[in-house]
Amino acid sequence: MSNLLVDQRDQRFVLHEMLEIEELFKTSLYGHLTEDFIDSSLSAALKLAEKEFYPIMAEADREGCRVENGEVRAPKCYHRLKEHYDSGKWSSAHIPLKDGGLGFPMSLWAPVFECFTHNLGFAWNWSSPFTGLTAIVEFGSEEQKKRYLPNLVSGKWGSALACTEHQAGSDLSMQSAVAVKQADGSYRLKGVKPTVTVGDSDLFENMVLCVLARVDKDPANATGLSLFLVPKYVVNDDGSLGARNDYLVTGVERKLGFRASPTVSLNFGENGDCYAELLGERGHAMPMALQLLKNGDFANAMIATGIASAAYLHSLDHAKKRIQGAHISEATNPDAKPVAIINHPFVRNLLLWMKSHVEGMRALNYYSCLCLDKAKSLKDAAESEKWSGLKDILLPVCRLYSADRGFKVVEKAIQVHGRNGYFSDYPVQQFMRDILPLAWWELGAGVHSLIYVAQTLGQRDGRDFANLIVEMKRSIGQYQEVEGVKDLAEDVHRRVDLMAELGAYLAGCAKNGKVLTPISNGLQIMHLVGEICVGWLLFRQAAISSGKLGEIFRANSIDAADFGARNLFLGQNKEAAFHEGKVHSARYFIKNVLPGSDAVAAAIRSEDLSLMAIHEEGF
């Protein structure tokens, strides 16, 4: 492995060999893509990440952000990095061609973005699937697109969502910010929005905020909320910047991690003259805001995957270089020489747990993004609807599962590093601090799981969930006779049946008035779906790799049963070693991790509601 950020061989394996992303090139929406374009984009992204992103990660974390003269100052090293990032047009890669972007499908945007997420303080500036940029693309008028998109797409201007307030938290309906309509059709906004992620930065000439507020005298509930565009500098008719808008940056939060990205408090309209434009239809903010936040599911999932990937590769590198302790086979030999710690069973267990989860998260997230791409690009209405349903079932799971397992990957990375992992000279402690909030960012995990079990699983009478089960069983049947993975097929099939049975059980709970059972176990249900889907996708990978490994052995006249010759060859042939690693990664996960889903399902079916029965004074 030449880099410590992302395994690009695995990225390409998932895209080309498992997902066959080239099928997208046959659609009119993505007909501008080629296999060479995808691979060159991945190579360019990793090159930039290695050369510019990674070296300044710790420096930016130490410097952090500050407010000076009413403006946020980003870490100095970010300014040079931004020039490189903008020149590659990475910030608008996922924006459609017609709107000035590169027109990447999400299944290509995901691996490109993964290369940058280890430096989260910088990458978050362009987590654009749920920034104001995407809000304008999806909901803006033609006039607003003309006024704002060119400079947002180029990276010259920045954008952010300013949705919640202190008293509201995850309940977005409880907003107190008010907008008053003016004679010219614009609005004047007044209110306070705390904790706005990247709400201001001197990396940009202008900021365009997407603010949730209530038009004066509109209903004091969710139906009375609207979305507004609030530029830092009002944009003149000719596109030039006008006067500074009437809002203040009143502070920047001091955080455990994610220090190089500003989380700011904004005070709008202190002088009664904060210019705002209505975005979309008046009173339709909630479905629009929730759509933007749902778009953030795959952004958060890829951030978690990218950080976990870097943590794993740093741990692998450390384990190969750290010499300590005799090999277990030489434990009783007083003259035994110490070996690299990767030879010790405890460390190998940690590493294989990390490897299997990182590869599984990557496969699940890319697959889910491909579902979205197929839903957008396929002309056949039934096929498009099917893939859209799969995307709806999987993307929320991607977010919470990746955040949870990604954190555990980083936790194990610190274990591999020992006490060094706790020291600031090593990056894994920063990875842990930065990955921590991903599970509850932009609506808490409890809200996400509530929406999932109450709405998503049962949507369209459960057909989307049923289609996922059908798709899983179809591919298991496709690969179940592949040599080397036959026993894994049975294990995975049994857990897919378990998932289907649990879905039917939860539907029965809803019909029988036992709604507290699924609601109380919402997060466990999402993790169980994630675990079984990862096991399924790793099985697919193992089957593909097992076949390719056999081809390599035959082409090089290697007898797979001769373990001496086999191991010697694997040490010399990277491609063979990669595929053998995929088989063992899947086997480890399916035999050691996946059985835990049985216990989770049993706990859910026990219908224990102790958490609701206990009196609050009993806690």
For each residue, the residues with C-beta under 8 A, 3 or more apart:
1: 4 7 313 316 317
2:
3: 6 8 46 50 313
4: 1 54 310 313 314 317
5: 46 49 50 54 115 118 306 309 310 313
6: 3 11 46 49 111 114 115 306 309 310 313
7: 1 10 11 309 313
8: 3 11 12 42 43 46
9: 12 13 578
10: 7 13 14 359 362 578
11: 6 7 8 14 15 42 111 114 362
12: 8 9 15 16 17 39 42
13: 9 10 16 17 18 541 544 545 578 582
14: 10 11 17 18 19 111 362 363 366 367 541
15: 11 12 18 19 21 38 107 108 111 366
16: 12 13 19 20 21 22 35
17: 12 13 14 20 544 548
18: 13 14 15 363 367 537 540 541 544
19: 14 15 16 107 366 367 370
20: 16 17 23
21: 15 16 24 38 105 107 108 370
22: 16 25 35
23: 20 26
24: 21 27 30 33 105 107 370 373 374 377
25: 22 30 31 33 34 35
26: 23 31
27: 24 30 31 377 378 379
28: 31 377
29: 105 376 377
30: 24 25 27 33 103 105 373 377
31: 25 26 27 28
32: 97 103
33: 24 25 30 37 38 105 108
34: 25 37 38
35: 16 22 25 38 39
36: 39 40
37: 33 34 40 41
38: 15 21 33 34 35 41 42 108
39: 12 35 36 42 43
40: 36 37 43 44
41: 37 38 44 45 93 104 108 112
42: 8 11 12 38 39 45 46 111 112 115
43: 8 39 40 46 47
44: 40 41 47 48 88
45: 41 42 48 49 88 90 111 112 115 116
46: 3 5 6 8 42 43 49 50 115
47: 43 44 50 51
48: 44 45 51 52 53 84 85 88 90 115 116
49: 5 6 45 46 52 53 54 115 116 118 119
50: 3 5 46 47 53 54
51: 47 48 54 55
52: 48 49 55 56 80 81 84 85
53: 48 49 50 56 57 81 115 116 118 119 122 123
54: 4 5 49 50 51 57 118 119
55: 51 52 59
56: 52 53 59 60 75 77 78 81 119
57: 53 54 60 61 118 119 121 427 430
58: 61 62 424 427 430
59: 55 56 62 63 75 77
60: 56 57 63 64 75 77 78 119 121 122 259 260
61: 57 58 64 121 257 259 260 430
62: 58 59 259
63: 59 60 75 76 77 260
64: 60 61 75 259 260
65: 72 73 74 75 201 252 259 260 261 262
66: 72 73 252
67: 70 71 72 73 249 250 251 252 264
68: 71 73
69:
70: 67 248 249
71: 67 68 200 202 249
72: 65 66 67 199 200 201 202 249 252 262 264
73: 65 66 67 68 202
74: 65 78 79 201 202 203 260 262
75: 56 59 60 63 64 65 78 121 260
76: 63 79
77: 56 59 60 63 80 81
78: 56 60 74 75 81 82 121 122 203 260
79: 74 76 82 83 203
80: 52 77 83 84
81: 52 53 56 77 78 84 85 122
82: 78 79 85 86 122 155 203
83: 79 80 86 87
84: 48 52 80 81 87 88
85: 48 52 81 82 88 90 91 122 126 155
86: 82 83 89 90 91 154 155 156
87: 83 84
88: 44 45 48 84 85
89: 86 92 93 101 102 154 155
90: 45 48 85 86 93 112 116 126
91: 85 86 125 126 128 153 154 155
92: 89 95 100 101 102 128 133 152 153 154 155
93: 41 89 90 101 102 104 108 109 112
94: 101 102 104 106 109 128 129
95: 92 99 100 101 102 103 128 133 134 137 153
96: 99 101 103 137
97: 32 100 101 102 103
98:
99: 95 96 137 145 149 153
100: 92 95 97 149 150 153 154
101: 89 92 93 94 95 96 97 104 153
102: 89 92 93 94 95 97
103: 30 32 95 96 97
104: 41 93 94 101 108 109 112
105: 21 24 29 30 33 108 109 369 370 373 376 377
106: 94 109 110 129 298 369 370 372 373
107: 15 19 21 24 110 111 366 369 370 372 373
108: 15 21 33 38 41 93 104 105 111 112
109: 93 94 104 105 106 112 113 129 369
110: 106 107 113 114 298 302 365 366 369
111: 6 11 14 15 42 45 107 108 114 115 366
112: 41 42 45 90 93 104 108 109 115 116
113: 109 110 116 117 123 127 299 302 303 306
114: 6 11 110 111 117 302 305 306 309 362
115: 5 6 42 45 46 48 49 53 111 112 306
116: 45 48 49 53 90 112 113 119 122 123 306
117: 113 114 120 123 302 303 305 306 307
118: 5 49 53 54 57 306 307 309 310 427 431
119: 49 53 54 56 57 60 116 122 123 260
120: 117 123 124 258 260 261 303 307 434 435
121: 57 60 61 75 78 124 258 259 260 261 434
122: 53 60 78 81 82 85 116 119 125 260 261
123: 53 113 116 117 119 120 126 127 303
124: 120 121 127 197 198 258 261 303
125: 91 122 158 198 201 203 261
126: 85 90 91 123 131 155
127: 113 123 124 130 131 296 299 303
128: 91 92 94 95 131 133 134 159
129: 94 106 109 134 295 296 298 299
130: 127 134 161 292 293 295 296 299 442
131: 126 127 128 134 135 159 160 161 210
132: 135 136 152 159 160 161 208 209 210 229
133: 92 95 128 136 137 149 152 153 159 208
134: 95 128 129 130 131 137 138 292 295
135: 131 132 138 139 140 159 161 210 227 279 288 292
136: 132 133 139 140 144 145 148 149 152 159 208 210 229 279
137: 95 96 99 133 134 140 145 149
138: 134 135 288 291 292
139: 135 136 227 279 280 288
140: 135 136 137 144 145 148 149 229 279 280
141: 144 145
142: 145 146
143: 146 147
144: 136 140 141 147 148 229 277 279
145: 99 136 137 140 141 142 148 149
146: 142 143 149 150
147: 143 144 235 239
148: 136 140 144 145 151 152 157 208 229 231 235
149: 99 100 133 136 137 140 145 146 152 153
150: 100 146 153 154 239
151: 148 154 156 157 205 206
152: 92 132 133 136 148 149 155 156 157 158 159 208
153: 91 92 95 99 100 101 133 149 150
154: 86 89 91 92 100 150 151 157
155: 82 85 86 89 91 92 126 152 204
156: 86 151 152 204 205 206
157: 148 151 152 154 204 205 206 207 208
158: 125 152 198 201 203 204 206 207 208
159: 128 131 132 133 135 136 152 207 208 209 210
160: 131 132 196 197 198 199 207 209 210
161: 130 131 132 135 196 197 209 210 212 289 292
162: 193 196 199 209 210 211 212 230 266
163: 172 193 211 212 289
164: 168 169 170 172 175 193 195 212
165: 168 174 175 176 177 191 192 193 194
166: 169 192 194
167: 174 176
168: 164 165 171 172 173 174 175
169: 164 166 174
170: 164 443 444 446 447
171: 168 174
172: 163 164 168 175 212 222 225 286 289
173: 168 221 222 225 286
174: 165 167 168 169 171
175: 164 165 168 172 191 212 213 214 225
176: 165 167 191 192 214
177: 165 189 190 191 192 193 211 212 213 214 268
178: 189 190 191 213 214 215 216
179: 187 188 189 190 213 214 215 216 226 228 276 278
180: 187 188 190 215 216
181: 185 186 187 215 216
182: 185 186 187 188
183:
184:
185: 181 182
186: 181 182 275 276 277
187: 179 180 181 182 215 228 275 276 277 278
188: 179 180 182 269 272 273 274 275 276
189: 177 178 179 211 213 228 230 247 268 269 274 275 276
190: 177 178 179 180 268 269 272 274
191: 165 175 176 177 178 213 268 269
192: 165 166 176 177 265 266 267 268
193: 162 163 164 165 177 196 199 211 265 266 268
194: 165 166 265 266
195: 164 253 263 264 265
196: 160 161 162 193 199 209 263 264 265 266
197: 124 160 161 261 262 263
198: 124 125 158 160 201 261 262 263
199: 72 160 162 193 196 207 209 249 262 263 264 266
200: 71 72 207 232 249 262 264 266
201: 65 72 74 125 158 198 204 207 262
202: 71 72 73 74
203: 74 78 79 82 125 158
204: 155 156 157 158 201 207
205: 151 156 157 233 241
206: 151 156 157 158 231 232 233 235 241
207: 157 158 159 160 199 200 201 204 231 232
208: 132 133 136 148 152 157 158 159 229 230 231 232
209: 132 159 160 161 162 196 199 229 230 231 232 266
210: 131 132 135 136 159 160 161 162 227 228 229 230 279 292
211: 162 163 177 189 193 227 228 229 230 268 276
212: 161 162 163 164 172 175 177 225 226 227 228 285 289
213: 175 177 178 179 189 191 225 226 228 276
214: 175 176 177 178 179 218 220 224 225 226
215: 178 179 180 181 187 218 224 226 282 283
216: 178 179 180 181
217:
218: 214 215 224 225 226 282 283
219: 223 224 283
220: 214 224
221: 173 224
222: 172 173 225 286
223: 219 283 286
224: 214 215 218 219 220 221 283
225: 172 173 175 212 213 214 218 222 283 285 286 289
226: 179 212 213 214 215 218 278 279 280 281 282 283 284 285
227: 135 139 210 211 212 278 279 280 284 285 288 289
228: 179 187 189 210 211 212 213 276 277 278 279
229: 132 136 140 144 148 208 209 210 211 276 277 279
230: 162 189 208 209 210 211 245 247 268 274 275 276 277
231: 148 206 207 208 209 234 235 245 275
232: 200 206 207 208 209 244 245 247
233: 205 206 241 242 243 244 245
234: 231 241 242 243 245 275
235: 147 148 206 231 239 240 241 242
236: 239 240 241 242
237:
238:
239: 147 150 235 236
240: 235 236
241: 205 206 233 234 235 236
242: 233 234 235 236
243: 233 234
244: 232 233
245: 230 231 232 233 234 274 275
246: 268 269 270 271 272 273 274 275
247: 189 230 232 266 267 268 269 270 274
248: 70 266 267 270
249: 67 70 71 72 199 200 252 264 265 266
250: 67 264 265 266 267
251: 67 264 265
252: 65 66 67 72 249 262 263 264 265
253: 195 263 264 265
254: 259
255: 258 259 263
256: 433 436
257: 61 430 432 433 434 435 436 437
258: 120 121 124 255 261 263 433 434 437
259: 60 61 62 64 65 121 254 255
260: 60 61 63 64 65 74 75 78 119 120 121 122
261: 65 120 121 122 124 125 197 198 258
262: 65 72 74 197 198 199 200 201 252
263: 195 196 197 198 199 252 253 255 258
264: 67 72 195 196 199 200 249 250 251 252 253
265: 192 193 194 195 196 249 250 251 252 253
266: 162 192 193 194 196 199 200 209 247 248 249 250
267: 192 247 248 250 270
268: 177 189 190 191 192 193 211 230 246 247 274
269: 188 189 190 191 246 247 272 273 274
270: 246 247 248 267
271: 246
272: 188 190 246 269
273: 188 246 269
274: 188 189 190 230 245 246 247 268 269
275: 186 187 188 189 230 231 234 245 246
276: 179 186 187 188 189 211 213 228 229 230
277: 144 186 187 228 229 230
278: 179 187 226 227 228 282
279: 135 136 139 140 144 210 226 227 228 229 288
280: 139 140 226 227 284 285 288
281: 226 284
282: 215 218 226 278
283: 215 218 219 223 224 225 226
284: 226 227 280 281 287 288
285: 212 225 226 227 280 288 289
286: 172 173 222 223 225 289 290
287: 284 290 291
288: 135 138 139 227 279 280 284 285 291 292
289: 161 163 172 212 225 227 285 286 292 293
290: 286 287 293 294
291: 138 287 288 294 295
292: 130 134 135 138 161 210 288 289 295 296
293: 130 289 290 296 442 443
294: 290 291 297 395 396
295: 129 130 134 291 292 298 299
296: 127 129 130 292 293 299 300 399 441 442
297: 294 300 301 395 396 398 399
298: 106 110 129 295 301 302 365 368 369 372 395 398 399
299: 113 127 129 130 295 296 302 303
300: 296 297 303 304 399 402 403 438 441 442
301: 297 298 304 305 361 365 368 395 398 399 401 402 403
302: 110 113 114 117 298 299 305 306 365 402
303: 113 117 120 123 124 127 299 300 306 307 435 438
304: 300 301 307 308 361 402 403 405 406 407 435 438
305: 114 117 301 302 308 309 358 361 362 365 402 406
306: 5 6 113 114 115 116 117 118 302 303 309 310
307: 117 118 120 303 304 310 311 406 410 431 434 435
308: 304 305 311 312 354 357 358 361 402 405 406 409 410 435
309: 5 6 7 114 118 305 306 312 313 358 362
310: 4 5 6 118 306 307 313 314 427 431
311: 307 308 314 315 354 409 410 413 428 431 432
312: 308 309 315 316 351 354 355 358 409 413
313: 1 3 4 5 6 7 309 310 316 317
314: 4 310 311 317 318 413 417 426 427 428
315: 311 312 318 319 350 351 354 412 413 416 417 428
316: 1 312 313 319 320 342 351 355
317: 1 4 313 314 320 321
318: 314 315 321 322 416 417 420
319: 315 316 322 340 341 342 347 351 416
320: 316 317 340 342
321: 317 318 340
322: 318 319 340 341
323: 338 339 340 341
324: 338 341
325: 338 339 341 344
326: 330 331 333 336 337 338 339
327: 330 331 336 339 343 344
328: 331 343 344 345
329:
330: 326 327 333 336
331: 326 327 328 336
332:
333: 326 330 336
334:
335:
336: 326 327 330 331 333
337: 326
338: 323 324 325 326
339: 323 325 326 327 343 344
340: 319 320 321 322 323 343
341: 319 322 323 324 325 344 347 416
342: 316 319 320 347 348 351
343: 327 328 339 340 347 348
344: 325 327 328 339 341 347 348
345: 328 348 349
346: 349 350
347: 319 341 342 343 344 350 351 416
348: 342 343 344 345 351 352
349: 345 346 352 353
350: 315 346 347 353 354 412 415 416
351: 312 315 316 319 342 347 348 354 355 416
352: 348 349 355 356 584 585 588
353: 349 350 356 357 412 588 592 593
354: 308 311 312 315 350 351 357 358 409 412 413
355: 312 316 351 352 358 359 581 585
356: 352 353 359 360 538 585 586 588 589 593
357: 308 353 354 360 361 405 406 408 409 534 589 593
358: 305 308 309 312 354 355 361 362 409
359: 10 355 356 362 363 538 541 582 585
360: 356 357 363 364 534 535 537 538 589
361: 301 304 305 308 357 358 364 365 398 401 402 405 406 534
362: 10 11 14 114 305 309 358 359 365 366
363: 14 18 359 360 366 367 534 537 538 540 541
364: 360 361 367 368 394 397 398 401 402 530 533 534 537
365: 110 298 301 302 305 361 362 368 369 398 402
366: 14 15 19 107 110 111 362 363 369 370
367: 14 18 19 363 364 370 371 394 537
368: 298 301 364 365 371 372 390 391 394 395 398
369: 105 106 107 109 110 298 365 366 372 373
370: 19 21 24 105 106 107 366 367 373 374
371: 367 368 374 375 387 388 390 391 394
372: 106 107 298 368 369 375 376 387 388 391 395
373: 24 30 105 106 107 369 370 376 377
374: 24 370 371 377 378 383 384 387
375: 371 372 378 384 385 387 388 391
376: 29 105 372 373 384
377: 24 27 28 29 30 105 373 374
378: 27 374 375 383 384 387
379: 27 384
380: 383 384
381: 384 385
382: 385 386
383: 374 378 380 386 387
384: 374 375 376 378 379 380 381 387 388
385: 375 381 382 388 389
386: 382 383 389 390 467
387: 371 372 374 375 378 383 384 390 391
388: 371 372 375 384 385 391 392
389: 385 386 392 393 459 460 463 464 467
390: 368 371 386 387 393 394 464 467 468 471
391: 368 371 372 375 387 388 394 395
392: 388 389 395 396 456 459 464
393: 389 390 396 397 456 457 464 465 468 529
394: 364 367 368 371 390 391 397 398 468 533
395: 294 297 298 301 368 372 391 392 398 399
396: 294 297 392 393 399 400 448 451 452 456 526
397: 364 393 394 400 401 452 526 529 530 533
398: 297 298 301 361 364 365 368 394 395 401 402 530
399: 296 297 298 300 301 395 396 402 403 438 448
400: 396 397 403 404 439 445 448 449 523 526 527 530
401: 301 361 364 397 398 404 405 526 527 529 530 531 534
402: 300 301 302 304 305 308 361 364 365 398 399 405 406 438 530
403: 300 301 304 399 400 406 407 435 438 439 445
404: 400 401 407 408 439 527
405: 304 308 357 361 401 402 408 409 530
406: 304 305 307 308 357 361 402 403 409 410 435 438
407: 304 403 404 410 411 432 435 436 438 439
408: 357 404 405 411 412
409: 308 311 312 354 357 358 405 406 412 413
410: 307 308 311 406 407 413 414 428 431 432 435
411: 407 408 414 415 432
412: 315 350 353 354 408 409 415 416
413: 311 312 314 315 354 409 410 416 417 421 428 431 432
414: 410 411 417 421 422 428 429 432
415: 350 411 412 418 421
416: 315 318 319 341 347 350 351 412 413 421
417: 314 315 318 413 414 420 421 422 426 428
418: 415 421
419: 422 423
420: 318 417 423 425 426
421: 413 414 415 416 417 418 426 428 429
422: 414 417 419 429
423: 419 420 426 429
424: 58 429 430
425: 420
426: 314 417 420 421 423 429
427: 57 58 118 310 314 430 431
428: 311 314 315 410 413 414 417 421 431 432
429: 414 421 422 423 424 426 432 433
430: 57 58 61 257 424 427 433 434
431: 118 307 310 311 410 413 427 428 434 435
432: 257 311 407 410 411 413 414 428 429 435 436
433: 256 257 258 429 430 436
434: 120 121 257 258 307 430 431
435: 120 257 303 304 307 308 403 406 407 410 431 432 438
436: 256 257 407 432 433
437: 257 258 440 441
438: 300 303 304 399 402 403 406 407 435 441
439: 400 403 404 407 445
440: 437 443 444 445
441: 296 300 437 438
442: 130 293 296 300
443: 170 293 440 447 448
444: 170 440 447 448
445: 400 403 439 440 448 449 523
446: 170 449 450 522 523
447: 170 443 444 450 451
448: 396 399 400 443 444 445 451 452 526
449: 400 445 446 452 453 522 523 525 526
450: 446 447 453 454 519 522
451: 396 447 448 454 455 456
452: 396 397 448 449 455 456 457 522 525 526
453: 449 450 456 457 506 518 519 521 522 525
454: 450 451 458 515 518 519
455: 451 452 458 459
456: 392 393 396 451 452 453 459 464
457: 393 452 453 462 465 503 506 525
458: 454 455 461 462 465 507 510
459: 389 392 455 456 462 464
460: 389 463 464
461: 458
462: 457 458 459 465 466 503 507
463: 389 460 466 467
464: 389 390 392 393 456 459 460 467 468
465: 393 457 458 462 468 469 503
466: 462 463 469 470 500 503
467: 386 389 390 463 464 470 471
468: 390 393 394 464 465 471 472 533
469: 465 466 472 473 496 499 500 503
470: 466 467 473 474
471: 390 467 468 474 475
472: 468 469 475 476 496 533 536
473: 469 470 476 477 493 496
474: 470 471 477 478
475: 471 472 478 479 536 540
476: 472 473 479 480 489 492 493 496 536 539
477: 473 474 480
478: 474 475
479: 475 476 482 485 489 539 540 543 544
480: 476 477 486 489 490 493
481: 486
482: 479 485 486 543 546 547
483: 486 546 550
484: 542 546 549 550 583
485: 479 482 488 489 539 542 543 546 583 586 587
486: 480 481 482 483 489 490
487: 490 491
488: 485 491 492 539 542 586 587 590 591
489: 476 479 480 485 486 492 493 539
490: 480 486 487 493 494
491: 487 488 494 495 535 590 591 594
492: 476 488 489 495 496 532 535 536 539 590 594
493: 473 476 480 489 490 496 497
494: 490 491 497 498
495: 491 492 498 499 532 535 536 594 597 598
496: 469 472 473 476 492 493 499 500 532 536
497: 493 494 500 501
498: 494 495 501 502 532 597 598 601
499: 469 495 496 502 503 528 529 532 597
500: 466 469 496 497 503 504
501: 497 498 504 505 601
502: 498 499 505 506 525 528 601 604 605
503: 457 462 465 466 469 499 500 506 507
504: 500 501 507 508
505: 501 502 508 509 604 605
506: 453 457 502 503 509 510 517 518 525
507: 458 462 503 504 510 511
508: 504 505 511 512 514
509: 505 506 512 514 515 517 518
510: 458 506 507 514 515 518
511: 507 508
512: 508 509
513:
514: 508 509 510 517 518 607
515: 454 509 510 518 519
516: 519 520 609 612
517: 506 509 514 520 521 604 607 609
518: 453 454 506 509 510 514 515 521 522 525
519: 450 453 454 515 516 522
520: 516 517 609 611 612
521: 453 517 518 524 525 603 604
522: 446 449 450 452 453 518 519 525 526
523: 400 445 446 449 526 527
524: 521 527 528 600 603 604
525: 449 452 453 457 502 506 518 521 522 528 529 604
526: 396 397 400 401 448 449 452 522 523 529 530
527: 400 401 404 523 524 530 531 600
528: 499 502 524 525 531 532 597 600 601 604
529: 393 397 401 499 525 526 532 533
530: 364 397 398 400 401 402 405 526 527 533 534
531: 401 527 528 534 535 593 594 596 597 600
532: 492 495 496 498 499 528 529 535 536 594 597
533: 364 394 397 468 472 529 530 536 537
534: 357 360 361 363 364 401 530 531 537 538 589
535: 360 491 492 495 531 532 538 539 589 590 593 594 597
536: 472 475 476 492 495 496 532 533 539 540
537: 18 360 363 364 367 533 534 540 541
538: 356 359 360 363 534 535 541 542 585 586 589 590
539: 476 479 485 488 489 492 535 536 542 543 586 590
540: 18 363 475 479 536 537 543 544
541: 13 14 18 359 363 537 538 544 545 582 585 586
542: 484 485 488 538 539 545 546 582 583 585 586 587
543: 479 482 485 539 540 546 547
544: 13 17 18 479 540 541 547 548 582
545: 13 541 542 548 549 578 579 580 582 583
546: 482 483 484 485 542 543 549 550 579 583
547: 482 543 544 550 551
548: 17 544 545 551 552 579
549: 484 545 546 552 553 576 579 580 583
550: 483 484 546 547 553 554 560
551: 547 548 554 555
552: 548 549 555 556 558 573 575 576 579
553: 549 550 556 558 559 560 566 569 576
554: 550 551 557 558
555: 551 552
556: 552 553 569 573
557: 554
558: 552 553 554 562 565 566 569
559: 553 562 565 566
560: 550 553 566
561: 566
562: 558 559 565 566
563: 566 567
564: 567 568
565: 558 559 562 568 569
566: 553 558 559 560 561 562 563 569 570
567: 563 564 570 571
568: 564 565 571 572
569: 553 556 558 565 566 572 573 576
570: 566 567 573 576 577 580
571: 567 568 577
572: 568 569
573: 552 556 569 570 576 577
574: 577 578
575: 552 578 579
576: 549 552 553 569 570 573 579 580
577: 570 571 573 574 580 581
578: 9 10 13 545 574 575 581 582
579: 545 546 548 549 552 575 576 582 583
580: 545 549 570 576 577 583 584
581: 355 577 578 584 585
582: 13 359 541 542 544 545 578 579 585 586
583: 484 485 542 545 546 549 579 580 586 587
584: 352 580 581 587 588
585: 352 355 356 359 538 541 542 581 582 588 589
586: 356 485 488 538 539 541 542 582 583 589 590
587: 485 488 542 583 584 590 591
588: 352 353 356 584 585 591 592 593
589: 356 357 360 534 535 538 585 586 592 593 594
590: 488 491 492 535 538 539 586 587 593 594
591: 488 491 587 588 594 595
592: 353 588 589 595
593: 353 356 357 531 535 588 589 590 596
594: 491 492 495 531 532 535 589 590 591 597
595: 591 592 598 599
596: 531 593 599 600
597: 495 498 499 528 531 532 535 594 600 601
598: 495 498 595 601 602
599: 595 596 602 603
600: 524 527 528 531 596 597 603 604
601: 498 501 502 528 597 598 604 605
602: 598 599 605 606
603: 521 524 599 600 606 608
604: 502 505 517 521 524 525 528 600 601
605: 502 505 601 602
606: 602 603
607: 514 517
608: 603
609: 516 517 520 612 613
610: 613 614
611: 520 614
612: 516 520 609
613: 609 610
614: 610 611 618 619
615: 618
616: 619
617:
618: 614 615
619: 614 616
